[in-house]
Amino acid sequence: MKSLKELTRPNIIALKPYSSARDEYNGAAASVFLDANENPYNLPHNRYPDPMQRDLKAELTKIKKVSTEHIFLGNGSDEAIDLVYRAFCEPGRDNVVAIDPTYGMYQVCADVNDVEYRKVLLDDVYQFSADKLLAAADEQTKLIFLCSPNNPTGNDLLRSEIEKLLNTFDGLVILDEAYNDFSESPSFLEELDKYPNLIVFQTFSKAWGCAAIRLGMAFASAEIITILSKIKYPYNVNQLTQEQAISMLQKYDEIERWVKILKEERTRLMATFVALPCVQHVFRSDANFFLARVSDAGAIYNYLVAKGIIVRNRSSISLCGSCLRVTVGTPEENEQLLKALQAYGK
Ligand SMILES: *Cc1c(COP(=O)(O)O)cnc(C)c1O
């Protein structure tokens, strides 16, 4: 791996971050706060939130078994995606490499930041080759994006290839584990100490059932986390979000229960899909959604919309021709979908 100094943009290394009132005084004993131009009325929402989210990170360490200096929290994973470009990629000069197809935000953030985005097609079983990604990279490649389980394909990427990439790429590897809770594969969080070039993204938006609160997590070496924390907006995670996330972390058994139900429903839905006349192929899934190749994606999509059921038409995406992406819902919602599809064409 190149040194972090070589990988980071010079202006970011030189940056002196904004210092807020909450940064300068964060002792607990005081009772009169006249330092941040806040309104003394309208408790508890009159005060700025903790910019470092200490209480929330303390709860998170218990569940994730990672110490706080390895944790960055942002306004959704989307913030972390944007920040890795802003920290490491010089606009108009540097580039990134990513698997294709994958989550659309990696490319959108590359375009916003004027960073060249190089796509490398997956194979016909939606796996990647570390060698092919490395062949697409050059001196100016700062980041490689992986997503496992991948969106929209739903499958885990091969662990041996991920390890090979981590061992051979001299830039940073972003591994998006938004759907790892639904997979049998262990998270790469356990490997953080082994790979200084690894950044793992996770989110509260999927298994945690908290898409509305906008909370994303990035896990990496303390040095990388320091860089991301330095360039984030000072109060990027609001107070309501911090409070809600803490209460979710305190009922982790409930999240495990949801995940168990969703995995059982995934199995049931996929098995029923395989037998539907309009379905040609159901792809392996390690996530809370799956991809199905159907006879006529556009027609079936519109048919379902007319019945008030919305799935995602992914037919225009690379390697996903004629494919619909179906999120696993409650047993009742899944039943409605199956009933509708069983009646399709009749
Ligand atoms: C849904 C999803 C996310 C979540 O993004 P948030 O901004 O945290 O809601 C991240 N990565 C992938 C691949 C996703 O599909």
The ligand as a Gaussian input file, in Angstrom:
#p B3LYP/6-31G(d) Opt

LIG

0 1
 C      -29.100000       1.016000       0.315000
 C      -27.626000       1.035000       0.113000
 C      -26.807000       1.841000       0.911000
 C      -27.399000       2.715000       1.975000
 O      -27.150000       4.054000       1.780000
 P      -27.596000       5.071000       2.926000
 O      -27.126000       6.385000       2.389000
 O      -26.845000       4.655000       4.160000
 O      -29.068000       4.962000       3.086000
 C      -25.448000       1.781000       0.746000
 N      -24.890000       0.976000      -0.163000
 C      -25.641000       0.192000      -0.946000
 C      -24.983000      -0.708000      -1.906000
 C      -27.022000       0.210000      -0.843000
 O      -27.753000      -0.564000      -1.656000

